[in-house]
Amino acid sequence: MPDTDAQKATNNLPKDHARITFLYEEIARLNRAYYEEDAPLVTDAEYDALLRELAALEAKYPEWRQENSPSQRVGGRRLEKFAPITHQIPLLSLANTFSGDELRDFATRCVKLAGKPLTYVLEPKIDGLTIALTYENGQLTQAATRGDGLVGENVLENVLTIAGLPGRLKSFAGRLLVRGEVYMPKQAFVELNEQREADGETVFANPRNAAAGSLRQLDAAVTASRRLAVWLYDILLLEGADWPATHMQSLDFLRAQGLPVIPEVFSGDIEEVVGQLEHWQEKRHKLAFDIDGLVLKVDDEQVRADLGSTAKAPRAAIAYKFPAEEVETRVLDIHVGVGRTGVLTPLAILEPVWVAGSKISKATLHNEDNVAARDIRIGDYVLLHKAGDVIPEIIKSLPEKRSGDERIFVMPHICPECGSAASRAEGEAAWRCPNRSCPARVREGIEHFVSRQAMYIEGLGPQLINQLLAAGRIHDAADLFSLTMADLLPLERMGQKSAQNILAALEAARRRPLGALLAALGIPYVGSKAGKLLAANFGSLEALAAASQEDLLAIPEIGEIIAKSVVKWFADSDNQEFLQRLQAGGVEPQAENQPQAEAQGAFAGKVVVLTGTLPNLSRNEAKAKLEAAGARVTGSVSRKTDYVVAGEAAGSKLEKAEELGIAIIDEAELLAML
């Protein structure tokens, strides 16, 4: 009797199941070749045909479709907004170097701190968008942008569309936090801009901007169409396995789990590393993606952990920036501006010229010594580049092109804004306006206060600030909080709705976090990161104002320069009066985490390491309890460790603690001590 249709379908199951399995493996192989090895094995049409075949089979047998199937990486859910994510491990930036000698100086500092010879790893610095990924039980569960390093945005839906990134690890079933860079390959960038130009849309300036814009699309289907890729390069947290001993072993661990790790990595002593720099000057242009430099890291993971970080950057890693593109242009004039701290800065007004992807018409000349040393005159032809591929900088003048009409620049010794006599302290290069009421200093100070990096008061841009100053409605940032509807409505182009929005933004700013206010105050060397750090450790303005230099230096990430600056700022009577006026205007910054120094008990100020599986507490629960008790929980055991909390299958961390004679406790002892 002939087979029925149902029987025929049943007979085809093994064959179709085998085909689905093959397609999963084949598409993964093609993704690795395309995204990791820059060696496509098939045409785009052939690749798309395999994806269509897989999608058709999965539609026929939905029970066989895997959660991380490549056919599902096309987006589809449109997001209303990106939810904020607080990074469990802060994503710090890197300090920059620009020469082999500066790399040698960095290595010398590391060796001195570590107390032993070191080897280093040299990696390409991908010019993309930083991403932090979390794998739980082998599954990708979270993806966050860097944001300000402490809080980023949830972009998991979009990251899942990146074809070269596995949604599931090959074998590791613990918890893994890993940092990387999302980028757009050069060819994908060219093709995207060609399409946008053909469609009459604005083209992207460079691959990095294209990648950033693509990853933050509210429609994940748009992200999926942009052919993004990712390289992963740093383990941030590893639970369920021993931390690799070296950074090279960390990269091997990531590769073994199927994660994309850039292959062009070099390891050696500092002289071997410096010897690679010239080679990379040419090699960078042959890569399929943009890099803007190299990253040098200490290879020994224990040393990296021991060296820790400052408020801004890790001490065991540093960036080397390539010498930038140089172009020729002409200095049309030199203006002098006044910053919020009173520094007079000469600014070159240039014939507009394209440099490294953007049009430049101005470049700072820093100070009069710099102008004289480089013999830059008004009317000169000059060589221009972007320092670190970011900041426009004049390298030198071209005196052989002078006509004789050029004018030597003379630095004014009076403030161009208020006419006050400027001064230059012995040993300093800057001339300063001493007048705190100087219109330029006031204006720049207010603009800083309301900026996104500080109090973030929307709607208060430079034009409106100038109007308020000119009308006498404000004299400094504290006056903003006394503004009324009657103050705003008479201003040019100010309607009822706009005025209401300004007042609402000011009301919201009255309750900004303490860290934002500290960044806004203009304390020298205190930006947003240091502001948040100080806020977390002192909890209130009153506590910080009463802190001594020794109190500040007790925070591991705070150095002597910041500590002195903070103490000096709060001791100034004018600054004290400014804070009182802010308080009178209703500014009540929100308290953040209470300082560890105020914690009492056995763990106050102690360094604790968690290892193994505890019987009742999860790793995060134990960490939260310890931090609330004033402890600093780290990921590796060193001589600075005070306690190791050991659970089942503790592994090498327990062994090292025993070798070093560090106190070892179990969960019961932990809870009793808490």
N, C-alpha and C positions, 0 to 999 in steps of 0.2 A: 504494500500500500504506500503511495507517495507521501512524503512528509507534508505536514500542514505548515502554514506560514509561521506559526508559533514554534514548531519543532525546528524549522530552518533557522529561525533567530537564535534558538538555544544552541544549535550546532555551531553557530558562528561566534559564540561568546569567547571561547579560548583564543581564537585567532584575533578577534578585535581587542581583547584584553592585552594580548602580547603586543599588538600594534601600539596601543596607548602607552604601555610601558616603554617601548622603543622610542616613541616620539618624545616622551619626557626626557629620556637620557640624551637623545640626539639634539633636541633644542637646547638643553643645558650645555652640551659640548659646543654647539655653535655660539652660544652666548659667551662662553669663556674665551673662545677664539676671537670673537669680535671685540668684546669689552675689555678683556684683560691682556690679551696678547697682540692686539691690533693686527690680526691676521685672519680676515674673513675667509671662510671656507666655501660659502655659497653666495649667490646673488641675493639681493633683497627680495626679488620675486620668488625665488626658491624657498627662502626662509618663510615668507608670508604664506606660501602654499602649505608648508608643514603646519603652521599655526592654524590655518583654516581646517586642515584635515583633523587635527587634534580637537578643535572646537566642535566639529561635526560629530565625532565619535563620543565626546563627552555629553553632547546634547542627546545622543541616542542611549547612552548608558550613564546617566547622571550619578548613579551610586558609585561609579569608579573614579569620578573626578576628585582629584586631591585638592586640599585647601590652598596649596601654594602652586597650583597649576599655572604654567606660563600663559595659558589661554585667558586667565582671569586678570592679567596685568594690563588691562586696557582702560582702566578707570570705570566710571559709570555713576558713582555717587557724588553728587554736587554738594560741597560743604558750604554752610552758611558763614562760618568763620573758623579760624584756627584757635583751638583752645590753648591756653598757656600751660607749659610744663616746667616745673622747677627741677633743674638738673641735680641729681643725687651727688654727682661729682662735678664741681665747677669746671667749665670749659675755658681755661685761661688762654690768653694770647701769648705770642713769643716775642722776646726782645730781638732786635735786628742787628746784624753786622754787615759790613760791606767790603771786607778784605780778609785775606788769609791771616794777617797779623792779628786782627780782631778775633778770629776763631782761635788762634793760639792763646790769646789772653783769656778767652773763655775757658779753654781746656786747662790752663794753669790754675784758674780759680776752682774748677771742679776737682782737680787733683789735690789742691790744698785742703779743700773741705772734706774730701773723701779719705785723705791720708794714705793713698796708694795709687800706683799707675793705673790708667784707665784706657779702654778701647772705646771707639765711637762708631755710631751708625750714621751714614749720610744718605738721606732720602730726598727725592724731588719734592718741592713744595707746590702742590697742585693749586692752581688758581681757580678755585671754585667756591662752593658754599659749604661751610662746616655742618656736619650732621652727627648726632649721637643716636646710636641704635641700641635697643635692648632686646635680647633674646631670653625668653623664659621657657624652660623645659624644651629647649631647642627651637622654639617658634619665635619669629619676629613679632613682638607685641607693642613696641613703641619706637617712634622716630621723631626726633625733635631738632629743630634748628638751633644754632648757637644762641641767638638773641643777644643779650648783654653778657653772656657767659654764666649767668645764674638762672635766668628764666628764658626759655625758648618757646617755640610754637610747635604744636602737634601736627606733623605732616605725614603721618603713617600712611594714610590713604594714597598719597601721591608717591611716596617712596616705594610702595608695593608695585608701582608700575615700572620701576627700573629693571630692565630685563636681566642685567648682569648680577643682580643681588638675590641670593636665595632667601626664600621666606622661612626655610627650615634648615638648621645645621645638620651636618652629616651624621654626627654621633654624639656630640656633647649635649647633655640633658640638664645641665645646671643653669646658672644665671650668668649672663655675659653682657656687659656694657662695653661698647666699642665706638671709637671716634673715627670719623673719616671725612671725605670731601666729595660732595656731589659736583660733577662737572659736565660740560657739554663738549664732546669731541669736535675738533676743528672742522672736519668735513660736515658734520651735522649742523654746526653753526652756519657754515657757508650756505648750505642748502636751505636752512630755515630763513635766513635773511633774503635769499633769492625769492623764496615763496612769498614772504611778507612784502617785498618790494613789488612783486607782480600783482599782489592783492591790494596795493595802495596803502599798506600799513607802514608804520614807523619801524625802521630796522633797529636791531640791537647794536650797541656800541662795541661789545666784545663778548667772547664766550662766557665769561663769568657773569655778566649782567643777564645774558640769555638763560644761563642755568638757574640763577636766583629767581628770575621772573617765572621760569617754567615750574620750579619746585613749589612755588607759593601760589599756584593757580587754585581757585576755589573749585574748578571742575577738573577732577583727576584725569578725565579723558584727554584734556588738553596737555597735561603733563605727560601722559603716555605717548602722545604724538611727537614729543620733542626729542626723543632718543637720548635721554640723559644716561649717565654712567656714574659709577662711584668707585673710589679707592678707599680702603680702610687701613689705618696705620697705627692705632694705639688702643690697647686694652685699658679701660677705665676701671672696671670691676670684674672680678672673676670669682664666682661662688660655685663650689662643687668640684673643683680641681685645684691642684697646687699652682701657684703663680709661676710662670716660666722664669728661669734664672736670668735670662738675658732678653734684650729687646728683639734680637734676631730670632730667638726661640719663640717669642710672642708672635712674631709675624708668621713663623712656621705653623704655630697653633691655629692662627686664623685661616691660613691656606688649607690646612688639613680639614677644616670644617666647611670648606667650599666657599669661603668668603673671598672677595676680590682684593688682592694685595698687590701693589705695584711691584713688578719684578726688578726694576732698576734700583737696587739698594746695595750700598757698599759698606764694608766694615773694616776698620783698621785703626792704627794709632793716629795721633793728630797730624803728623807730617804726611802720612799716607793719604789722609782725608784732604788736606790742603792741596796735595798733588793732583787731586781729582777736579779741582775748580776749573782749570783751563779747559779740560776735556768737556765739562758740562756746558761751557759757554757755547760750543758748537752743537753738542748733542741735543740741547733744549729745543732747537729748531726742527729736529727730525722726529720729535715725538708727535703722536696723534692728538695731543691735548696740550693746553697751555700750562706752563709752570712759571712762577715769578721768582724762583730762587730755590734754595736747598735748605734742608733742616738737619742740623747736627744734634744727635742725642747720645748721651752716655749709654753704653750697651748694658751695663750691669743694672738690673732692675732693682736690686736692693739699694744700691747707691742712689738711684733716681728717687726712690721712696725716702731715703734718709735726707737727701738734700732739700726736698720739699719745694716750696715756692714762695715768692713774694706776693704782694697783693695783686700783681698784674700778670706774672709769668713764672713758669717753672725754672728752677735754678739749673736743672740738668739737661736743658734743651735750648737751642737758639736757632734763629733763622739767618741764613746768608742770602742777601739780595743781590741779584745780578746787576752789573753796570747797565744803566738804562740807555735807551735809544737817545741819540743826540741829533738835534736839528739846529738850523741857523735861523735867527730872526733879528729884529732891531729894537733897541730901547728908544721909545718915543719920548718918555719923560720918567722922572722919579718923584713919586709922592711920598709924604711921610704921614703915617697913621699913628694913632695913640690907642694902646690896648687898655683893658680894664685894670691892669696893675700899674699903668702909667708909662710903660716902655714905649719909646719912640722907635718906630720901625720903618725903614725906607722900603718902598714897594716899586718895582720896575713896571711901567706900563709898556706893553710890548705890541708890536705888530702881530695880530692873531696868527697862530701857527698850530698845526696838528702834531701832537706828540703822544705816542702810545695810546691812541684811540680816542683822544679828546682834544678840543680846541682850547689853546692856552692864550690868554691876553694879559696876564699879570703873573709876577713871580716875586716872592719876598727876597730882599737883599740882606735881611737879618740885622745888620748894624753897620756903622760907618767904617769900622776896621775891615769888615768883609768887602765893602765897596772899594776901599783903598787898596787892599791886598790884591784884588782881582782887576784893579784899574778899570772899573766900569763907568763909562761916561754917558751922559745923555746924548743920544744920536748914534751910539756905538752899535755895530753888528756884534752879536754874541752867540755862543753855543749854549743851547738849552737842553735839559733832559728832565726826567721825572725821577727824583731821588727815591729809590726803592720802588720805582714804577708807579709812584703815587703823587709825590709833592713836586710841583714845578720848581726847578732850580737852575740858575745861570751858572755854568761851569767856568767860563772865562770870556773875556772880550777878545775881539779880533782886530788888534790895532793896525794890522796891515791894510785893513779896508777903510781906515779913517780918511775923511776928506779935508779935515781941518776945521770943520764947523761944529765939531762935538764940544760939549761943555762939561767941565769937571763938576761933580756933585759936591755940594757943601752941606754938611749935616747941620740943621738949625739947632741952636743952643737955647731956644725958647720953645715952649709948647705951641704947635701950630693951631691948636684948638682954643686954648684959654689965655695964651700969652705969658704964662708963668715961666720963670727961669728954670730951665731943665738942669739936671746935675748928672754927673757920671762918677760913680763911686770908684775908688782906687781898686784895681784888679778886675773891674767889670767892663764889659764891652758896650753895655746899653746906656743910653741917655734916658732919664726918667722925668716925667712931669710929677712934681710932688703934691699937686693940688688934688685932693680927694673929690672936690666938687667940679673938677674939670668936666665939661660936657661930654667929651669923648669917653672918659673913664666911667662916668655915670651911665652913659648909653650902652657901652660894651658890657658893663657889669649887669645891667638889667637884662640885656639880650641873653647873657649867659644864664642868669637866674631862671628865666622862663623857658630855656631850651629843653629839647627832648631828653638830653643827658642829665638834666637837673630836675626842676619842678614841673616841667612839661605842661605849661599853661597854653592850651590851644587858642589860636586867634590873636595872640599878642606877638605879632611879627615886628620887624624893624620899623616899618612905616607907621604903624599905630603907636609904637613906643616914642618915635620922634614927634608925632602929633601931641601926645600927652605931655611930653617934656616942654615942647614949644608953648603949649597952652598953660603951663604951670600947674597942671593937675597932679603931676608926680615929680619927685626930686630924686628918688632912689627906689629900689625894689620893694621896700617896706610900704611905700605909699600906695602900691598897687592894691593892697588889701583894704584901703579906705575909699576906693572908687565907688561911685554911685551912678545910677541911671542919669542923673542930672549932669554928671561930669562927662559922660560918654556921648550922649545924644547930640550936643552941639558940634562934635567933630565931623570933619569932612567924610562923606560917604558912610556915615554911621546911622543905620536904621534901628528901629525898636528891636527887631529880632536879633540883629548882630550884637547890640548892646546886651541883651539878655543872655546870649551865648557867652560873651566875655565874662559877665558876672557869674554865670554858672561855672565856668572854667576856674575862676578864682575861688569860688566856694569849694570846688573839688580839691583845689591845690592846698587849701587850709588843712586837709587831712592826709596829705601825702606821707609816705613812709619817711622815717627819720633819715635814712640813707640818702634819699633824694634831696632833702634840705641841706645836708652836709655837703653834698656835691655842688649845690647851688650857691653856697656862701662864698665861694671863691677862696677858700683856704689854700694857700700854695701847696701843691703836690697831692691834694685830696680831690680825686675825681670820683666817678660813680662807683668804681669797685672798692676803693679805699673807704668811701662814704658808707657803703653797705657793711663793710667789715667792721668799721668803728661802731656803727649803729647796733650791729648784732652783739658786740662785746660789751657796750656800755648801756644800751637800752634807752637812754634819754639824753637830752641836751645838757641837763643839769649835771648828770654823772660825768659826761665827757668834759664839760667845762671845769670840773673839779679834779680831773685826772692829772697826775704828774707825768713827767717824761718816763719814769720807771714803770708806771702803770701801763702806758702805751707800748713800751718796749716788751712788755710781758706777752703781747700778742705776737705769735711767731712770724706773721707776714708783715708786720710793721717795723720799719727800720728807723734809724736815728734821725734822718732828714725829715720824715713825716712826723715823727714824735715831736721834734723841736718846733716844727711849723705849727702844729695843732696847739701846743701849749702857748706859743707866742700869740697866735690869733685870738684865743679866748681871753688872754690877759689884757688885750687892747681895749681901752675904755670906749672908743668909738664903736668897736664891734659889739661890745656889751650893750651899748645904747641901741644899736640896730636890732639886736635880738629882742630887746624889750619892746621895741615898736612892732616887730613881727607878732609878738605875743599879744600886744594890744589890738592888732588887726585880726585876731582870731586864728592865727596859725598855730595849730596843735599837731605836730608831727606824730604819726603813729609809731608806737614803740615796736621794736622788733625783738628778736630773741634776747633774753637776758644774758648778761655777761657771765662767762664761765668763772671769772674771778669771784663772783658772789655766791657760786654754788658751794654747798657744804657737804662734807662726807668723805668717804674713803677715795672716791674717784675724782674729786675736784682737782683739775689741772693735770690729771694723769693721762698717759698714753696707753691705750688698750688695743689689743688685737683679738679679733674673733676668729676661731678656726673650728672646723668640723660642724656637725649637726647637733644642735641642742635639743633636749627631749621635749621641751614645751614652747620655748620662744623661737620665733623665726629670726633670721639674721637681722632683718630690718627692725624688728621689735626690740631686740637686744641692743642694737646700735642706738635707737631712739632713747631708750632708758638711760644708757650710759652718757649720751650727750646731754640729756636733761640734767644729769648729775654732775656735769662739768668736765667730763672726760673728752679726750680727742681720740676718736676711733680711726686707726690706720689699717692699711691692707697688708703690711709686712712687718716682720719681727726684726728689731735692731737693738742696739745697746740702749737706745732711748726709750724702749718699751718698758712700761711699769708692770703691766699685767697681761697675761694671755688667758682668754676664756676658751677652754677646750671642750669640745663635744665629741661625739662619735666620729670615727674616721678623720681625726684631726690632721694627720699627715706631717709634712716637713716643717710646718710652722711650729708645731709642738716640739719636734726634735731640736729645732734651732733654739727655742726658748729654754729647753733643758740644758743645751750646751752653754748658753750665756748666763744661766742661773737666774732667769727671770721668773717671777712669781706666776704659778699656774693655778687657775681656779676653775671649778665646774659651774654649771648653771645654778645649783643650790647655793653655793658660796656667793655667786654673783648677786642673787636676789637677797641674800642675807645682808651683804655689804651695802646694797642699795637702800 
